[in-house]
Amino acid sequence: MKATQGRRIISALKRRSMTSMQLQMLGISTCWWKRCAESLAPEEQLVLGKQYLGDGKYVNTYRVVTATKWTA
């Protein structure tokens, strides 16, 4: 069975974090954030991070991780 666009993007984001430009360059979808949000499983979540470039500059990166349940 062929994977949907969202699942293909999620599998790429599980392997490593990517910037918005890198996600666009995958060539899977022009609206990657919508496809990703539609296809996330209940135990998965999209996490925003920062990759520092130096001189106080950074780029936002995205990654999909398995959600953890907090216990008190």
Secondary structure, DSSP 8 states (H G I E B T S, - for coil): ----HHHHHHHHHHHS-B-HHHHHHT-S-S-HHHHHHHH--TTEEEEEEEEEEETTEEEEEEEEEE------
